């Protein structure tokens, strides 16, 4: 099997995560995180729909990591995001981080919103 090194153009991948933190591009971020090709910021969780809605024209899909285990998004939040044309994929935070890294390596328009494990 041949393995190729992934080269990221603009976006920074998630390097790691642990109890209460994420490591992005070698920098540690404590707490919930929003990550996209142009930056990163803290995220207020499911109640912070304004931060997610700010991605309407920037991305095609938001990967939402719900912590160590997968759980449902609040119905109202999902409906608001989808009404604005944003695709939403919900998964555990570890899965969301891995999926984000793969999609940014392909140059996809994706954002990551993750709760810590």
C-alpha positions as CSV (number, residue, x, y, z in Angstrom):
1,X,0.0,0.0,0.0
2,X,1.3,3.5,-0.9
3,X,0.7,6.3,1.6
4,X,0.7,9.9,0.6
5,X,1.3,12.8,2.9
6,X,-1.7,15.2,3.0
7,X,-1.0,18.8,2.1
8,X,-3.4,21.4,3.5
9,X,-3.6,24.6,1.5
10,X,-5.3,27.2,3.6
11,X,-7.2,25.4,6.4
12,X,-5.5,24.0,9.5
13,X,-6.3,20.5,10.5
14,X,-7.2,19.2,13.9
15,X,-4.0,17.7,15.3
16,X,-5.5,16.2,18.4
17,X,-8.1,16.4,21.2
18,X,-8.5,15.4,24.7
19,X,-10.6,16.1,27.8
20,X,-11.7,19.7,27.4
21,X,-9.4,20.7,24.5
22,X,-8.6,20.6,20.8
23,X,-5.2,21.1,19.2
24,X,-5.3,22.9,15.8
25,X,-2.1,23.6,13.9
26,X,-0.1,22.9,17.0
27,X,-2.1,25.4,19.2
28,X,-4.3,24.2,22.0
29,X,-7.8,25.6,22.2
30,X,-9.8,25.0,25.5
31,X,-13.5,24.3,25.3
32,X,-15.9,24.1,22.3
33,X,-14.5,25.1,19.0
34,X,-15.5,26.5,15.6
35,X,-13.0,25.9,12.8
36,X,-13.0,26.8,9.1
37,X,-10.5,27.4,6.4
38,X,-9.9,31.1,7.4
39,X,-9.7,30.7,11.2
40,X,-11.0,29.4,14.5
41,X,-13.0,30.7,17.4
42,X,-14.7,29.6,20.5
43,X,-18.3,28.2,20.2
44,X,-21.1,28.6,22.7
45,X,-22.6,25.2,21.9
46,X,-26.1,24.5,20.7
47,X,-27.5,27.8,22.0
48,X,-25.0,29.7,19.8
49,X,-26.8,29.5,16.5
50,X,-25.6,32.9,15.4
51,X,-22.0,31.7,15.0
52,X,-23.2,28.8,12.9
53,X,-25.5,30.9,10.8
54,X,-22.5,33.2,10.0
55,X,-21.2,30.4,7.7
56,X,-24.2,30.6,5.3
57,X,-22.3,31.9,2.3
58,X,-18.9,30.5,3.3
59,X,-19.4,26.7,3.5
60,X,-21.6,23.9,2.1
61,X,-21.7,21.8,5.3
62,X,-21.1,22.2,9.0
63,X,-19.8,19.1,10.8
64,X,-21.1,19.2,14.3
65,X,-19.3,17.1,16.9
66,X,-21.5,16.4,20.0
67,X,-18.7,15.3,22.4
68,X,-17.6,11.8,23.2
69,X,-20.9,10.3,22.1
70,X,-23.2,11.2,19.2
71,X,-26.4,13.0,20.2
72,X,-29.2,14.8,18.3
73,X,-29.1,18.5,17.6
74,X,-32.0,20.5,19.0
75,X,-34.8,20.4,16.4
76,X,-35.1,24.2,16.2
77,X,-31.4,24.6,15.5
78,X,-31.3,22.0,12.8
79,X,-34.3,23.5,11.1
80,X,-32.8,27.1,11.3
81,X,-29.6,25.9,9.7
82,X,-31.2,23.9,7.0
83,X,-33.7,26.7,6.2
84,X,-30.6,28.9,5.4
85,X,-29.3,26.2,3.1
86,X,-26.5,24.9,5.3
87,X,-25.9,21.2,5.3
88,X,-25.5,19.8,8.8
89,X,-23.8,16.5,9.7
90,X,-23.9,15.4,13.3
91,X,-21.4,12.9,14.8
92,X,-19.2,12.4,17.8
93,X,-16.5,15.0,18.1
94,X,-13.6,12.5,17.3
95,X,-15.4,11.5,14.1
96,X,-16.2,15.1,13.2
97,X,-12.5,16.0,13.6
98,X,-11.3,13.2,11.4
99,X,-14.0,13.9,8.8
100,X,-13.1,17.6,8.8
101,X,-9.4,16.8,8.2
102,X,-10.2,14.6,5.2
103,X,-12.6,17.2,3.6
104,X,-10.3,20.1,4.0
105,X,-7.5,18.1,2.4
106,X,-9.9,17.8,-0.6
107,X,-10.4,21.5,-0.7
108,X,-14.1,21.3,0.4
109,X,-16.1,24.2,1.8
110,X,-16.6,22.9,5.3
111,X,-16.7,24.2,8.9
112,X,-16.3,22.3,12.1
113,X,-18.3,23.0,15.3
114,X,-17.2,20.6,18.1
115,X,-17.9,20.1,21.8
116,X,-15.0,18.7,23.8
117,X,-14.8,15.1,24.7
